[in-house]
């Protein structure tokens, strides 16, 4: 008699012993369907725990439209911007470890919650933002600067919510520290990176499944209210807890927290359409790779692990093949011929732009030399005619007064360009260098 | 002695007793002052007049063995952001007591401005270190003069830049704030390397800390001959002290 039970005819991925990754770890792919696709142009915002930073970095690296709404002044070069955590997330919110933090960030950005705690005193007396205590190395110089930065930050959060197409949120923790006065949740315990711990003011909280679901449901519903087309991808960070305040082993607390978050994420995919759970936690913790994805401390995720997560993410959401080569991922677009042509075209345009800039700089150098020679000739002519080239007593230059330098190899004192910056900032800094060169040339001519 | 182009050769190595002043364009104020002094122990070298406008160790060694060495290296890095307005106008707080923020300017936090200027001064610091390492002498560094107080200094700019008017020039208050951040960075650098510092002469600065009009040079970013005289006296006082 033929067997007749509900497992007959089910796909292989529903059976453990049919998993090909048991023999070959690289075949592990637990994603069987996704609700939507992503294209390279649509703005993707990220937030969440420290693992979310990896997601952000990889999306940028493979050329997706990673949304960044909070940027420094364009004059600030990229290395300094990175030091101050611009671009690590869509806005400069730092790690959002808990669902309550996300909810309160949205409430603060839209004027629905104004916490009592404004600033903590950090090292050296500088101030830190209690809700982003590590975002600004060295701290803010005073509360005016902190509040101005916070205002700019919350405006950037609003811009992010209103302009994103897809929001990728990585749930990290259930444990947090709460202000007893108004329920404000901090990403770090007071005293760790600023402030001081006062048990009368701050309390420990370990969020339950119901609380996480409620906070996430509120947050996603709020985002949809502001941005009805927003798509969501939820993921649980595979990174274990750094510490637990519960009186039990940190690994036990880790499994509790990750379980709560996993259940909550699942529940949310049933509430919202176009809301997927992406199994980052499962991918990194899978048994088929024999724990190759964790670093020596058994906590940090190796680059290979991050790359594997992103490989599967891009495969399923963007129809991209990503090859893992010596620990780094390189993207091979399925439409290889078209992409290669586009890349070659871009590189040619960049080469031509660099050549144009070099030619322009050379032209300007030659112009400066020519101007200096002209001025020298004018000066000598005036001397012959007995004219003075100095300033009039009223401080204005006399007509035709010398304005150029004696000949020398380089103009002006060497001002170190402040590193790589946006093109506009580069152009501005180049212009300032030229101006400084000319001023130093003119300064030297006053000796002649 | 004038800041003419110098060929670095053995004839430059004067006798001991020299006060060797090495720097960039701010040395011009000293050179102008020294032009009216028939003889002095000062030997002023504008690095930009050297071959290649660089100060290699070889160049330094060929300058002989002075009795004293003074640095006037750099000083104008801050003008990258403190002379002409960037299209996205910026502002910065000058210190913990400063609460002066205006709504139509982008605030660059103090720490970031410090990092920006640190990077801009890096090359100068390398030169100062090279000078310090080459001469087995205590080094003195002269802090560059403060900016002018005038709102509109466009007439002190090259002709191509004079049409900016006051609205294209960074406001004097902001100029001074950025100058002070740079000066603080320079002092910290010098202190970390046991290099003593000579501050701008107080008499040349107004009550707010700007360079007085009568001490300026012909350009927007330098001090003049009378300022140079004051600095020469400060150097001599430091040596004698």
Interface residues (C-beta under 8 A of the other chain):
Chain A: X72 X73 X74 X75 X76 X77 X80 X83 X84 X125 X136 X137 X138 X139 X140 X141 X142 X144 X145 X148 X149 X152 X391 X395 X396 X397 X403 X406 X407 X408 X409 X410 X411 X412 X413 X414 X415 X416 X417 X418 X419 X424 X428 X429 X431 X432 X433 X435 X436 X438 X439 X440 X442 X443 X444 X446 X447 X448
Chain B: X2 X3 X4 X5 X24 X25 X26 X28 X31 X32 X35 X46 X47 X48 X49 X51 X52 X53 X74 X75 X76 X77 X79 X80 X81 X83 X84 X86 X87 X88 X90 X93 X95 X96 X97 X98 X99 X101 X106 X107 X108 X109 X110 X111 X112 X115 X116 X119 X120 X121 X122 X123 X124 X155 X157 X158 X159 X161 X217 X218 X219 X220 X221 X222 X224
